[in-house]
Amino acid sequence: MARTRSPRIDKTPFEANIVDLTHDGRGVARRNGEAPGEGGKVTFIAGALPGERVMAEQTAKNRHFDEARTLDVLEASPDRVVPRCPHFGTCGGCVLQHLDEGRQIEAKQHVLMENLERIGHVAPQAVLPPLTAAAWGYRRKGRFSVRRVNKKDRTLVGFREQDPRFVADLSECHTVIPEIGGRIAALAALVESLQARADIPQIEFIAGDATDEFSGIALVFRHLQPLVEGDREKLIAFGRQHGFAVFLQPGGVDSVHPLWPEAPRLAFMLPQWNVELAFRPLDFIQVNATLNEKMIARTFELLDPQPQDRVLDLFCGLGNFTLPMARRVGEAVGVEGEAGLVARARENAQRNGLANAHFHAADLTRDQRGTAWMRQGFDKLLLDPPRSGAIEVLQQLPLKQFQRIVYVSCHPGSLARDAGYLVNEQGYTLKSAGVMDMFPHTAHVESIALFERV
C-alpha cells in the first residue's frame, strides 16, 4: 500500500489580516485577505490577534484550512500587551499572554455563547458576569514533562512546547504558584544530578494549605527504574531545603508513596463553609484555589439550596461541592466514577462531621438506572462532568424531579450539546450562563449554567 505524502508546506512569509480568534487562541485569516464568506482558504495563525496585520509563516497544511505562526506584527491590536513570560510563544502552557486580561475573558465568553448557539441551538436569558481571580501564580496543580537531551548535555523540565513533541526549556513559570514556578531551573538541576536522570519522564506538583510544619506542597517523581540510595538522598535533601513533600511513583497511580516525610498530610480549607478537604498527591483538585471558592459560592447562589432539600451532585470528586453543600441542605449525595476519590470523600465527610453527606462510586457513562441512589428522590441537581460532558447520565435520570439544575463545565462544546438536550428535549429553560476564568492566559473555557423547569 502506497504511503500518503503530507502536503508540502510553503515557508514563504505572507501577510495576513486577522478577522477573528479561534477557541484555542489563534488568529483567523484568509490567505488572500478576504473577509469570511467571500472566498480564500482559512488560516489559523498562532500569536496573532483580531484586527492585526501580521507577517506569518505556514507550519501545517490541511485540506480545509492551513496553520501558521506569526513572524512579525505589522499593525498591532490595541488589545495586544507584552507577555510577562520569556517563554511565551514556545511553551504550550499559555497561548493568550499577549492579549489584555479583560479581553481574554471577553473572548472566552464569546466562545461559550457561540457554542451554545451553534451546537445547542439555545441562548441564556441572562449572561452572568465573568468570575475572575488573580491572573498570575494561581496554578496549584500540574505536571511537568522531563527529558534528558544528550545533544544539549542537559535535562529539561517544563510543560510541552506548542509542538507537543518537545519539552519547553523553562527557567520559570508565572502562572504556577511561585513556590514551584520560581524553582523549575532548580528542579532541572536536581534531575540532572541523578543517576536516574534518563528514567524520570515527569514530575507532578500539587499544593494544599501550608501549616507551621509544612509548606503544603508535594512533588511526585515518576521513575521508570528503581532509584539508587544516592538519588533518594538527593530527592530528600531537595524536599527538606524547599519544604516540599516528596513522593515516588514507580508504576501506576496506586504505586505512589511518600519518600519524605514519612506521612505528609495534604489538605485545603474552604473557610466560608468551614470544610477541609484532604487529598492525595495525584487526586483531582481545582487548580485555582481562589477561583474555586468563588465558583462554589456562585453555584450555591444559582442552585439556591434550602434546608429541606436533597441535592444530587454528579461527578463529585473529593466532595468539592458536596461537602460545603451539606452545610446548607437536608442531604447532599455525591456520585463519582473513581472509587479512590469516593473513599476520600467519605473520609472527608466524617472528618468534617457531615453525617448528611453520602457518596457512591458509579461509572456515570453506563446505565445506572438500577442503582439505589438513582431511584432516590431529589430536589436539585448539580453537575461537574469531565470534558466529554454528561449526556449519558442526563438521558438516564428522571429529570422531572429537578426544579433546578446547575451545570459546571470545563468544555463549552459538551455543555452546549447537553444544554440543547435539556432545553429542546426536556423542557428546561436556560436561565443564565457565563464563564469562570479558572485558567487565565490559556484558551481553556470554564463555565456555569442554570437550568429551570418551566
C-alpha positions in Angstrom: 0.0 0.0 0.0 1.4 3.4 -1.0 2.1 5.9 1.7 0.2 9.1 1.7 2.5 12.0 1.5 2.0 15.0 3.7 1.1 18.2 1.9 4.1 20.3 1.1 4.5 23.3 3.4 5.3 26.6 1.8 7.7 28.5 4.1 7.4 31.7 2.1 6.4 34.5 4.5 3.0 36.1 3.8 0.9 39.0 5.0 -2.5 38.3 6.6 -5.3 40.4 8.2 -6.7 38.8 11.3 -10.5 38.8 11.5 -11.3 36.6 14.5 -9.9 34.4 17.3 -10.3 30.6 17.5 -11.4 28.7 20.5 -7.7 27.7 21.1 -6.4 31.3 20.9 -5.1 31.6 17.3 -5.9 34.3 14.9 -8.2 33.6 11.9 -7.3 34.9 8.5 -7.9 34.3 4.8 -4.8 33.8 2.8 -5.8 36.3 0.1 -7.2 38.8 2.6 -10.9 38.4 2.0 -13.5 38.6 4.8 -15.0 35.2 5.9 -17.6 34.0 3.4 -16.0 35.8 0.4 -13.5 33.1 -0.6 -10.0 32.3 0.4 -8.7 29.5 2.5 -8.9 29.8 6.3 -5.6 30.0 8.0 -5.1 29.8 11.8 -2.2 31.9 12.9 -0.6 31.4 16.3 0.4 34.6 18.1 -2.0 36.9 16.1 -5.0 38.8 17.4 -8.2 40.1 15.7 -7.7 43.5 14.0 -4.0 42.9 13.3 -2.0 42.7 10.2 0.9 40.2 10.5 3.6 38.6 8.6 3.3 34.8 9.1 4.8 31.5 8.0 2.9 28.4 7.3 3.5 25.5 9.7 0.9 22.9 8.6 -1.3 22.4 5.5 -4.7 20.7 5.6 -7.5 20.2 3.0 -9.9 22.8 4.6 -7.5 25.1 6.5 -3.8 25.9 7.0 -1.8 26.6 10.1 0.8 29.3 10.6 2.8 31.2 13.1 3.3 35.0 13.5 6.8 36.2 12.4 6.1 39.9 12.8 3.2 42.2 13.8 2.9 44.9 11.1 -0.2 46.6 12.7 -0.9 45.7 16.3 -4.2 45.4 18.0 -4.8 47.9 20.8 -5.6 44.8 23.0 -2.0 43.5 22.5 0.2 43.5 25.6 3.8 42.5 26.3 3.8 38.8 27.6 5.2 38.6 31.1 6.8 35.2 30.5 10.1 34.9 28.5 9.0 31.5 27.2 5.7 32.7 25.7 5.4 31.6 22.1 7.4 28.4 22.7 5.8 26.9 25.8 2.4 25.4 25.2 1.2 26.2 28.7 -0.2 29.6 27.8 -1.4 31.0 24.5 -3.1 34.3 25.4 -0.5 36.2 27.4 -0.2 38.7 24.5 -3.9 39.6 24.9 -5.2 42.1 27.5 -6.6 40.2 30.5 -10.0 41.8 30.2 -10.2 40.9 26.5 -9.2 37.3 27.3 -12.3 36.8 29.4 -14.5 38.5 26.8 -13.1 36.1 24.2 -14.0 33.2 26.4 -17.5 34.5 26.9 -17.8 34.8 23.2 -16.7 31.1 22.7 -19.3 30.0 25.2 -22.2 31.9 23.7 -21.2 30.9 20.1 -21.1 27.2 21.2 -24.5 27.4 22.9 -26.0 28.9 19.8 -24.2 26.8 17.1 -24.2 23.4 18.9 -27.1 23.5 21.3 -29.3 26.0 19.5 -30.0 27.7 22.8 -29.3 31.1 24.3 -29.4 32.0 28.0 -32.0 34.5 29.2 -29.2 36.3 31.1 -25.4 36.3 30.7 -23.7 36.0 34.1 -20.8 38.4 34.9 -17.5 36.6 34.5 -15.8 35.2 37.6 -12.1 36.1 37.8 -9.3 36.0 40.3 -5.6 36.7 40.3 -4.2 36.0 36.8 -0.7 35.1 37.9 0.7 32.5 40.3 -2.6 30.7 40.5 -1.9 27.1 39.3 -1.5 24.8 42.3 -1.6 21.5 40.4 0.1 20.4 37.2 2.6 18.1 35.5 6.0 18.9 34.2 7.5 16.8 31.5 11.1 15.8 31.9 13.6 14.9 29.2 17.3 14.3 29.1 18.6 15.9 25.9 22.0 14.4 25.2 22.8 16.9 22.4 22.5 19.7 24.9 24.0 17.7 27.7 21.1 18.9 29.9 17.9 17.8 31.5 14.8 19.9 30.6 11.9 20.3 32.9 8.7 22.1 31.7 5.4 21.9 30.0 5.2 20.7 26.4 6.0 23.2 23.7 3.3 24.3 21.3 4.7 21.4 19.2 4.0 18.7 21.8 6.8 16.5 20.6 9.2 18.7 22.6 9.6 19.8 26.2 9.9 23.5 26.7 13.2 24.5 28.2 11.8 26.6 31.1 13.6 28.5 33.7 10.4 29.9 35.4 6.6 29.9 35.0 4.5 32.9 36.1 1.1 31.1 36.1 2.2 28.3 38.5 2.3 29.1 42.2 5.6 31.0 42.9 7.0 28.3 45.2 7.1 26.0 42.2 7.2 28.4 39.2 10.3 30.0 40.5 12.1 26.7 41.1 11.8 25.0 37.7 15.5 25.6 37.0 16.4 24.0 40.4 14.2 21.0 39.6 16.1 20.6 36.3 19.4 20.8 38.0 18.2 18.2 40.6 17.2 15.7 38.0 20.4 16.3 36.0 22.4 15.4 39.1 20.6 12.0 39.5 21.9 8.7 38.1 18.3 8.1 37.1 18.1 11.3 35.1 17.2 9.5 31.9 14.5 7.4 33.6 12.3 10.2 35.1 9.7 11.2 32.5 7.6 13.6 34.6 7.2 15.5 37.9 3.8 16.3 39.2 3.1 19.1 41.7 0.2 19.8 43.9 -0.4 22.3 46.7 -2.7 22.4 49.7 -2.7 24.8 52.6 0.6 25.5 54.4 0.9 24.6 58.1 3.6 25.6 60.7 5.5 22.4 59.9 4.9 22.0 56.2 4.5 24.2 53.0 1.6 22.1 51.9 3.3 21.4 48.5 4.1 17.9 47.2 6.2 16.7 44.3 5.7 13.3 42.7 8.6 11.9 40.7 7.7 9.3 38.2 10.7 6.9 37.7 11.0 4.0 35.2 13.8 2.2 37.1 14.4 1.7 40.8 16.3 4.6 42.4 19.7 4.1 43.9 20.1 5.2 47.5 22.2 8.3 46.4 19.4 9.5 44.2 16.8 9.0 47.0 19.0 11.0 49.4 19.3 13.9 46.8 15.5 14.0 46.5 15.0 14.1 50.2 17.6 16.8 50.6 15.8 18.9 47.9 12.5 18.4 49.7 14.0 19.5 53.1 15.6 22.5 51.5 12.4 23.8 49.9 9.8 22.5 52.3 8.3 20.1 49.7 6.9 16.7 50.4 8.5 14.2 48.0 6.6 11.2 46.6 7.8 8.5 44.3 5.8 6.8 41.5 7.5 3.6 40.2 4.4 2.4 38.4 0.7 3.2 38.1 -1.3 5.6 40.2 -1.6 3.1 43.1 2.2 2.9 43.3 2.6 6.5 44.6 4.2 6.5 48.1 5.9 9.1 50.2 9.7 9.3 50.3 9.9 12.3 52.7 8.4 13.0 55.1 7.0 9.6 56.2 3.3 10.7 56.2 2.8 14.2 54.8 -0.8 15.4 55.1 -2.2 17.3 52.1 -5.4 19.3 52.6 -7.1 22.7 51.9 -9.8 24.6 53.6 -13.0 26.1 52.2 -13.3 28.7 55.0 -16.6 30.1 54.0 -18.2 26.8 54.7 -15.9 25.5 57.4 -14.9 22.5 55.4 -11.5 20.9 55.0 -10.7 18.5 52.1 -7.8 16.1 52.5 -6.4 14.7 49.3 -3.6 12.5 47.9 -0.9 13.9 45.5 -2.4 12.6 42.3 -6.1 13.4 43.2 -8.0 15.9 41.1 -8.5 19.3 42.8 -9.4 22.5 41.1 -6.1 24.2 40.0 -7.1 27.7 41.0 -7.9 27.9 44.8 -9.3 31.4 44.9 -11.5 30.9 41.8 -12.6 27.6 43.2 -14.1 29.3 46.2 -15.8 31.9 44.0 -17.2 29.1 41.8 -18.7 27.3 44.8 -20.3 30.5 46.0 -21.8 31.2 42.6 -23.0 27.6 42.2 -24.9 27.9 45.5 -26.3 31.3 44.5 -27.7 29.7 41.4 -28.9 26.4 42.8 -30.4 28.2 45.9 -30.1 25.2 48.2 -32.7 25.1 51.1 -32.5 23.4 54.5 -35.1 20.8 53.4 -33.6 20.0 50.0 -32.0 16.7 48.9 -29.3 17.6 46.4 -27.6 15.2 43.9 -24.1 16.1 42.9 -22.8 14.1 40.0 -19.1 13.8 39.1 -18.4 14.9 42.7 -14.7 14.0 43.1 -13.5 14.6 46.6 -16.7 16.5 47.5 -15.6 19.9 46.5 -19.3 20.9 46.1 -21.0 18.1 48.1 -19.4 18.8 51.4 -20.0 22.6 51.7 -23.5 21.9 50.2 -24.1 19.6 53.2 -23.8 22.5 55.5 -26.9 24.1 53.9 -29.3 21.2 52.9 -31.0 18.3 54.4 -28.9 15.7 52.5 -26.2 16.0 49.8 -25.5 12.9 47.7 -22.3 12.8 45.6 -21.6 10.2 42.9 -18.2 9.8 41.3 -16.6 7.2 39.0 -13.2 6.9 40.7 -13.5 4.7 43.7 -10.5 6.2 45.4 -11.9 9.7 45.3 -15.2 8.4 46.7 -13.4 6.7 49.6 -11.6 10.0 50.4 -14.8 12.0 50.0 -16.4 9.7 52.7 -13.4 10.3 54.9 -13.7 14.0 54.4 -17.4 13.9 55.3 -16.6 12.0 58.5 -13.7 14.3 59.3 -15.9 17.4 58.9 -18.8 15.9 60.9 -21.2 15.9 58.0 -23.4 12.9 58.5 -25.8 14.2 55.9 -23.3 13.8 53.1 -23.3 10.5 51.3 -21.2 9.2 48.4 -21.4 6.5 45.8 -19.0 5.1 43.3 -20.5 4.6 39.8 -19.5 4.9 36.2 -21.8 7.6 35.0 -21.3 6.8 31.4 -23.0 3.4 31.9 -26.6 2.5 32.8 -27.2 3.3 36.4 -31.0 3.1 36.4 -31.0 0.0 38.7 -28.9 1.6 41.4 -30.3 2.7 44.8 -29.1 6.3 44.5 -30.7 6.8 41.1 -34.1 5.8 42.5 -33.9 8.2 45.4 -35.9 11.4 45.1 -34.0 14.7 44.8 -35.0 18.3 44.6 -32.0 19.8 42.8 -29.1 18.6 40.6 -25.5 19.7 40.3 -23.2 18.5 37.5 -19.5 19.0 37.1 -18.5 16.5 34.4 -15.3 15.9 32.5 -14.7 17.3 29.0 -16.9 14.7 27.5 -20.0 16.1 29.3 -22.9 14.5 31.0 -25.3 13.4 28.2 -25.2 9.7 29.1 -26.3 10.3 32.7 -28.8 13.0 31.8 -30.6 10.6 29.4 -31.0 8.1 32.4 -32.1 10.5 35.1 -35.8 11.0 35.9 -35.3 14.7 35.2 -38.8 15.9 36.1 -37.9 15.8 39.8 -35.3 18.6 39.5 -36.7 22.1 39.6 -33.2 23.5 39.2 -30.0 22.1 37.5 -26.6 23.8 37.8 -24.1 22.6 35.3 -20.4 23.4 35.8 -18.4 22.8 32.6 -14.8 22.6 31.5 -15.7 22.3 27.8 -18.2 24.7 26.1 -18.9 22.3 23.3 -20.2 19.5 25.6 -22.1 22.0 27.7 -23.8 23.3 24.6 -24.8 19.8 23.4 -26.2 18.9 26.9 -27.9 22.3 27.1 -29.7 21.6 23.8 -30.9 18.3 25.2 -32.2 19.8 28.4 -33.9 22.8 26.7 -35.1 21.3 23.4 -36.0 17.8 24.5 -36.7 18.0 28.3 -38.5 21.4 28.6 -36.0 23.3 30.7 -35.2 26.9 30.3 -31.6 28.1 30.2 -31.9 30.9 32.7 -28.3 32.1 32.8 -24.8 31.1 31.8 -21.3 32.6 32.0 -17.6 31.9 32.1 -15.2 31.5 35.0 -11.5 32.2 34.4 -10.1 29.1 36.1 -7.0 29.1 33.8 -6.0 32.7 32.9 -3.8 33.2 29.9 -4.9 29.9 28.4 -7.7 29.2 26.0 -9.4 26.9 28.5 -13.0 27.9 29.0 -14.7 27.0 32.3 -18.3 27.9 32.5 -21.5 27.6 34.5 -25.2 27.4 33.5 -28.5 27.4 35.4 -31.5 25.5 34.0 -35.0 25.7 35.4 -38.1 23.7 34.7 -40.9 25.9 33.4 
